[in-house]
């Protein structure tokens, strides 16, 4: 593939030949052809991105192939679809948002070693009494909920500054007395990115920036760069921010949870409103091994590393989530009745749910629920596993 290294204002898109899968650009009266994969129109910004597939972003190198160019295009396309749906179906989105919130909180705290299930998280949030929360897992859940609630309530008011980041860290750890000495302040001691696994074992993923001046300077540079207006795709820029934030690890504890909260904040500030209705944290929890592997592989080449593997992981994870959300939108716009849609959405968001759980979660009587579940099975929208009392349901694989 030939890469064009010419200023954007000198490029004109003159012809797109879908049959031969070539696109003709014109520059200084010299035609240049590039082979393309797929059949779609390219905007000038995408043309710029194409000819700069391998580029320097912040202190890093990123080289994305056509697959990821297409994923970025699909995000923009989905945003248009989502905006129309959101305006039309505001009332039907409450359950989706609530379930996404519970999944996000449960997954993000479990990634860091918490043992609470999504059901336990839901029960805890329904009966919050801060004065009675003494165990560490519950404190982390409530702290994450409070920080996430602040972000989703005031995404535009929370300008990305060091003060905002420190304040969110303070909210995240506010009800934990053990964290009084460091919350809301950059780290005072060296730390490392450490993975926790279900069997209780831990593994150091990589070393981080030294405390003191080095951390303060790197955070100042990162925040200033992120706030600067440029033509870098906002989702790619968010991925870069999160990677560098985790590499710095600016706080003594809570960096992983805070990085995922800041992901939500940055995406909301860039008008990706659908992020409130998915759980990026849940996707990371499911792909935890790849999450840590991508971070470790890239960070091992520090400084001035190539972080393509991390950005690809980030884009793949978001892409998986938007595909699932898009499927739910298609169902919402289908001929399914209100109760059918309600039950389907619940099963999508709570895989491996049993009948009594679905009934409690949707407030649909079991007699009616059994009939609707059979209808969804017949329509090949869900599938079941197990037998008798152990039967559970999930969204049909591949949908």
C-alpha positions as CSV (number, residue, x, y, z in Angstrom):
1,X,0.0,0.0,0.0
2,X,1.3,3.4,-0.9
3,X,1.0,6.0,1.8
4,X,0.6,9.7,0.8
5,X,2.7,12.1,2.7
6,X,1.1,15.4,1.6
7,X,-0.7,18.2,3.4
8,X,-4.5,17.7,3.8
9,X,-5.3,20.9,2.0
10,X,-3.5,19.6,-1.1
11,X,-5.7,16.5,-1.3
12,X,-8.9,16.1,-3.3
13,X,-10.9,12.9,-3.3
14,X,-11.8,12.6,-7.0
15,X,-13.1,9.1,-7.6
16,X,-14.2,6.0,-5.6
17,X,-14.3,2.9,-7.7
18,X,-16.3,0.3,-5.7
19,X,-16.0,-2.4,-8.3
20,X,-12.2,-2.4,-8.3
21,X,-11.9,-1.4,-4.7
22,X,-9.6,1.5,-5.4
23,X,-9.8,5.2,-4.5
24,X,-8.2,7.9,-6.6
25,X,-6.8,11.0,-4.9
26,X,-5.5,14.0,-6.7
27,X,-2.5,16.0,-5.5
28,X,-0.6,18.6,-7.6
29,X,-2.1,17.1,-10.7
30,X,-0.6,13.7,-9.9
31,X,-3.0,10.8,-9.4
32,X,-2.3,8.3,-6.7
33,X,-4.1,5.1,-6.1
34,X,-4.6,3.2,-2.9
35,X,-6.2,-0.2,-2.5
36,X,-9.1,-0.2,-0.1
37,X,-10.9,-2.9,1.9
38,X,-14.7,-2.6,2.0
39,X,-17.1,-0.4,0.1
40,X,-17.8,2.9,1.7
41,X,-17.3,6.6,1.2
42,X,-14.4,8.3,2.9
43,X,-14.5,11.8,4.4
44,X,-11.5,14.0,4.1
45,X,-10.7,13.4,7.8
46,X,-10.7,9.7,7.1
47,X,-8.4,10.3,4.1
48,X,-6.0,12.1,6.4
49,X,-6.2,9.2,8.8
50,X,-5.6,6.7,6.0
51,X,-2.4,8.3,4.7
52,X,-1.1,8.6,8.2
53,X,-1.9,5.1,9.4
54,X,1.4,5.1,11.3
55,X,1.6,8.3,13.3
56,X,2.9,9.8,16.4
57,X,0.3,10.6,19.0
58,X,1.5,12.3,22.2
59,X,4.7,10.4,23.0
60,X,3.7,7.2,21.2
61,X,3.5,5.5,17.9
62,X,0.2,4.1,16.7
63,X,-0.3,2.1,13.5
64,X,-3.9,1.1,12.8
65,X,-5.0,-1.1,9.9
66,X,-8.2,-0.9,7.8
67,X,-10.2,-2.9,10.3
68,X,-9.8,-0.2,13.0
69,X,-10.4,2.6,10.5
70,X,-13.8,0.9,9.8
71,X,-14.5,0.5,13.6
72,X,-13.9,4.2,14.1
73,X,-16.3,4.9,11.2
74,X,-18.9,2.6,12.8
75,X,-18.7,4.5,16.1
76,X,-19.7,7.7,14.3
77,X,-22.5,6.0,12.4
78,X,-23.8,4.4,15.6
79,X,-23.8,7.8,17.4
80,X,-26.2,9.2,14.8
81,X,-28.5,6.1,15.2
82,X,-28.3,6.3,19.0
83,X,-29.1,10.1,19.1
84,X,-32.3,9.5,17.2
85,X,-33.3,6.5,19.3
86,X,-32.5,8.3,22.6
87,X,-34.8,11.2,21.7
88,X,-37.6,8.8,20.8
89,X,-37.3,6.2,23.6
90,X,-36.2,8.1,26.7
91,X,-38.6,6.3,29.0
92,X,-37.5,2.8,27.9
93,X,-33.8,3.5,28.6
94,X,-34.0,3.6,32.4
95,X,-33.6,-0.1,32.9
96,X,-30.8,-0.3,30.4
97,X,-28.9,2.5,32.2
98,X,-29.5,1.1,35.7
99,X,-28.2,-2.4,34.6
100,X,-25.2,-0.9,32.9
101,X,-24.4,1.1,36.0
102,X,-24.5,-2.0,38.2
103,X,-22.4,-3.9,35.8
104,X,-19.8,-1.1,35.6
105,X,-19.5,-0.8,39.4
106,X,-19.4,-4.5,40.0
107,X,-16.9,-5.2,37.2
108,X,-14.5,-2.3,37.9
109,X,-14.2,-3.2,41.6
110,X,-13.8,-6.9,40.9
111,X,-11.0,-6.2,38.5
112,X,-9.1,-4.7,41.5
113,X,-9.9,-7.7,43.7
114,X,-13.4,-7.2,45.1
115,X,-15.6,-10.3,45.6
116,X,-19.1,-8.8,45.3
117,X,-21.4,-10.1,42.5
118,X,-23.6,-7.7,40.5
119,X,-26.6,-8.9,42.5
120,X,-24.8,-8.0,45.8
121,X,-23.8,-4.7,44.3
122,X,-27.4,-4.0,43.4
123,X,-28.6,-4.9,46.9
124,X,-26.0,-2.8,48.5
125,X,-26.9,0.3,46.4
126,X,-30.6,-0.1,47.1
127,X,-29.8,0.0,50.9
128,X,-26.9,2.4,51.1
129,X,-26.2,3.5,54.7
130,X,-22.7,5.0,54.7
131,X,-22.3,4.9,58.4
132,X,-22.7,1.1,58.5
133,X,-20.3,0.2,55.6
134,X,-17.1,-1.1,57.1
135,X,-15.9,-3.9,54.7
136,X,-13.5,-2.8,52.0
137,X,-15.4,-4.3,49.1
138,X,-18.6,-2.4,50.0
139,X,-16.7,0.8,50.5
140,X,-15.2,0.5,47.0
141,X,-18.6,-0.2,45.4
142,X,-20.3,2.8,47.1
143,X,-17.3,5.1,46.3
144,X,-17.4,4.0,42.6
145,X,-21.1,4.6,42.5
146,X,-20.7,8.1,43.9
147,X,-17.9,9.1,41.5
148,X,-19.8,7.6,38.5
149,X,-23.0,9.4,39.5
150,X,-21.0,12.7,39.6
151,X,-19.6,12.1,36.1
152,X,-22.9,11.2,34.5
153,X,-24.7,14.1,36.2
154,X,-22.2,16.8,35.3
155,X,-20.1,15.6,32.3
156,X,-19.8,19.0,30.7
157,X,-19.2,20.9,34.0
158,X,-16.3,18.6,34.9
159,X,-13.6,20.1,32.9
160,X,-10.6,17.8,32.5
161,X,-8.1,19.4,34.9
162,X,-5.8,18.0,37.5
163,X,-8.1,19.4,40.2
164,X,-11.1,17.5,38.7
165,X,-9.1,14.3,38.6
166,X,-8.0,14.7,42.2
167,X,-11.6,15.5,43.3
168,X,-12.9,12.4,41.6
169,X,-10.2,10.4,43.3
170,X,-11.3,11.9,46.6
171,X,-15.0,10.9,45.9
172,X,-13.9,7.4,44.9
173,X,-12.2,6.8,48.3
174,X,-14.2,9.2,50.5
175,X,-15.9,6.6,52.8
176,X,-12.7,4.6,53.3
177,X,-11.0,5.8,56.5
178,X,-7.9,3.7,55.6
179,X,-7.4,6.0,52.5
180,X,-7.6,9.3,54.4
181,X,-3.9,9.8,54.2
182,X,-3.6,9.8,50.4
183,X,-7.0,10.3,48.7
184,X,-7.2,13.3,46.4
185,X,-3.4,13.7,46.4
186,X,-0.7,12.3,44.1
187,X,1.3,9.4,45.4
188,X,4.0,9.7,47.9
189,X,5.5,6.3,47.5
190,X,6.5,4.1,44.5
191,X,3.8,1.8,43.2
192,X,3.2,-0.6,40.4
193,X,0.4,-1.9,38.2
194,X,-0.6,-5.2,39.8
195,X,-3.2,-7.7,38.6
196,X,-5.5,-9.5,41.1
197,X,-6.9,-12.9,40.1
198,X,-9.9,-14.9,41.5
199,X,-7.6,-17.4,43.3
200,X,-6.2,-14.5,45.4
201,X,-2.9,-14.4,43.6
202,X,-1.4,-11.1,42.2
203,X,1.1,-10.3,39.5
204,X,3.1,-7.1,38.8
205,X,2.3,-5.9,35.3
206,X,4.8,-3.0,35.1
207,X,6.6,-0.3,37.1
208,X,5.2,3.2,37.1
209,X,6.4,6.8,37.2
210,X,8.3,7.8,40.4
211,X,6.4,9.9,42.9
212,X,7.0,13.6,43.4
213,X,8.1,15.9,40.6
214,X,8.1,13.3,37.9
215,X,4.5,12.3,38.5
216,X,3.3,15.9,38.8
217,X,5.0,16.9,35.6
218,X,3.8,13.9,33.6
219,X,0.2,14.5,34.8
220,X,0.4,18.1,33.9
221,X,1.7,17.3,30.4
222,X,-0.9,14.6,29.9
223,X,-3.9,16.8,30.9
224,X,-2.6,19.8,28.8
225,X,-2.3,17.6,25.7
226,X,-5.7,16.0,26.2
227,X,-7.4,19.4,26.5
228,X,-5.7,20.7,23.4
229,X,-7.9,20.9,20.3
230,X,-6.6,18.8,17.4
231,X,-7.8,16.4,14.7
232,X,-7.1,13.2,16.5
233,X,-10.1,10.9,16.7
234,X,-11.6,11.5,20.2
235,X,-11.9,7.8,21.0
236,X,-8.3,7.2,20.0
237,X,-7.3,10.2,22.1
238,X,-9.2,8.8,25.1
239,X,-7.4,5.4,24.7
240,X,-4.0,7.2,24.7
241,X,-5.0,9.2,27.8
242,X,-6.0,6.1,29.7
243,X,-2.8,4.3,28.7
244,X,-0.6,7.1,29.9
245,X,-2.7,7.6,33.0
246,X,-2.2,4.0,34.0
247,X,1.5,4.1,33.1
248,X,2.0,7.1,35.4
249,X,-0.3,5.6,38.1
250,X,-0.5,9.0,39.8
251,X,-2.3,8.0,43.0
252,X,-1.3,5.6,45.7
253,X,-4.4,3.4,45.1
254,X,-7.5,3.5,43.0
255,X,-5.8,4.2,39.7
256,X,-7.5,1.4,37.8
257,X,-11.0,2.3,38.9
258,X,-10.3,6.0,38.3
259,X,-9.0,5.3,34.8
260,X,-12.3,3.7,33.9
261,X,-14.3,6.5,35.4
262,X,-12.2,9.0,33.3
263,X,-12.9,6.9,30.2
264,X,-16.6,7.5,30.7
265,X,-16.0,11.2,31.4
266,X,-14.0,11.8,28.2
267,X,-16.4,9.9,26.0
268,X,-19.4,11.7,27.4
269,X,-17.6,15.1,26.9
270,X,-17.1,14.1,23.3
271,X,-20.8,13.4,22.8
272,X,-20.7,9.6,22.9
273,X,-23.8,9.5,25.0
274,X,-24.3,5.8,24.5
275,X,-21.4,5.1,26.9
276,X,-23.9,5.5,29.8
277,X,-25.8,2.5,28.5
278,X,-22.9,0.1,28.2
279,X,-20.4,-1.3,30.7
280,X,-16.9,-0.8,29.4
281,X,-15.8,-2.1,32.8
282,X,-17.7,-5.4,32.3
283,X,-16.1,-5.9,28.9
284,X,-12.6,-5.4,30.5
285,X,-13.5,-7.8,33.3
286,X,-14.4,-10.5,30.7
287,X,-11.1,-9.8,28.8
288,X,-9.0,-9.2,31.9
289,X,-6.1,-11.3,30.7
290,X,-5.9,-9.4,27.3
291,X,-6.3,-6.1,29.1
292,X,-3.3,-6.6,31.3
293,X,-1.3,-8.2,28.5
294,X,-1.8,-5.2,26.2
295,X,-0.7,-2.8,28.9
296,X,2.3,-4.9,29.8
297,X,3.4,-5.5,26.2
298,X,3.3,-1.8,25.4
299,X,4.7,-0.5,28.6
300,X,7.7,-2.9,28.3
301,X,9.0,-0.8,25.4
302,X,8.8,2.5,27.3
303,X,9.7,5.3,26.6
304,X,8.3,6.4,23.2
305,X,6.7,3.1,22.8
306,X,4.3,1.8,20.1
307,X,0.9,1.4,21.8
308,X,-1.0,0.0,18.8
309,X,-1.9,-3.2,20.8
310,X,-3.5,-1.2,23.6
311,X,-5.4,1.1,21.2
312,X,-6.7,-2.0,19.3
313,X,-7.8,-3.6,22.6
314,X,-9.6,-0.4,23.5
315,X,-11.4,-0.1,20.1
316,X,-12.3,-3.8,20.0
317,X,-13.8,-3.6,23.5
318,X,-15.9,-0.6,22.6
319,X,-16.9,-2.1,19.3
320,X,-18.1,-5.3,21.0
321,X,-20.3,-3.2,23.3
322,X,-21.8,-1.0,20.6
323,X,-22.7,-4.1,18.6
324,X,-24.6,-5.6,21.5
325,X,-26.2,-2.2,22.2
326,X,-27.2,-1.9,18.5
327,X,-28.8,-5.3,18.7
328,X,-30.9,-4.2,21.6
329,X,-32.0,-1.1,19.6
330,X,-33.0,-3.3,16.7
331,X,-35.1,-5.4,19.1
332,X,-36.6,-2.2,20.6
333,X,-37.6,-1.1,17.1
334,X,-39.0,-4.5,16.2
335,X,-42.5,-5.9,16.5
336,X,-41.9,-7.3,20.0
337,X,-44.4,-6.2,22.6
338,X,-43.3,-4.0,25.6
339,X,-43.0,-7.0,28.0
340,X,-41.1,-9.0,25.4
341,X,-38.7,-6.2,24.9
342,X,-38.3,-5.7,28.6
343,X,-37.5,-9.3,29.2
344,X,-35.1,-9.5,26.3
345,X,-33.2,-6.5,27.4
346,X,-32.9,-7.9,30.9
347,X,-31.6,-11.2,29.7
348,X,-29.1,-9.4,27.4
349,X,-27.8,-7.4,30.4
350,X,-27.9,-10.3,32.8
351,X,-26.6,-13.4,31.0
352,X,-27.2,-16.8,32.7
353,X,-30.3,-15.4,34.5
354,X,-32.7,-17.9,36.0
355,X,-36.5,-17.6,35.7
356,X,-37.0,-16.2,39.3
357,X,-34.3,-13.6,38.7
358,X,-35.8,-12.4,35.4
359,X,-39.3,-12.3,37.1
360,X,-37.9,-10.2,40.0
361,X,-35.9,-7.9,37.7
362,X,-38.7,-7.2,35.2
363,X,-41.7,-7.5,37.6
364,X,-43.4,-9.9,35.1
365,X,-45.3,-12.8,36.8
366,X,-43.8,-16.2,36.2
367,X,-46.8,-17.6,34.4
368,X,-46.5,-14.8,31.8
369,X,-42.7,-14.9,31.8
370,X,-42.7,-18.6,30.8
371,X,-44.8,-17.9,27.7
372,X,-42.7,-14.9,26.7
373,X,-39.4,-16.8,27.2
374,X,-40.7,-19.6,24.9
375,X,-41.6,-17.0,22.3
376,X,-38.1,-15.5,22.4
377,X,-36.5,-19.0,22.2
378,X,-38.7,-19.7,19.1
379,X,-37.6,-16.5,17.5
380,X,-34.0,-17.5,18.1
381,X,-33.3,-14.3,20.1
382,X,-32.2,-16.1,23.3
383,X,-30.8,-19.5,24.2
384,X,-30.9,-21.6,27.4
385,X,-28.6,-23.8,29.2
386,X,-29.0,-26.3,32.1
387,X,-32.1,-28.2,33.2
388,X,-35.0,-27.9,35.5
389,X,-34.3,-25.4,38.4
390,X,-30.8,-24.9,37.0
391,X,-32.0,-23.5,33.6
392,X,-30.6,-20.1,32.7
393,X,-31.0,-17.8,29.7
394,X,-28.7,-15.5,27.7
395,X,-28.7,-13.6,24.5
396,X,-28.3,-15.8,21.4
397,X,-24.6,-16.3,20.5
398,X,-23.6,-14.3,17.5
399,X,-26.4,-11.8,17.9
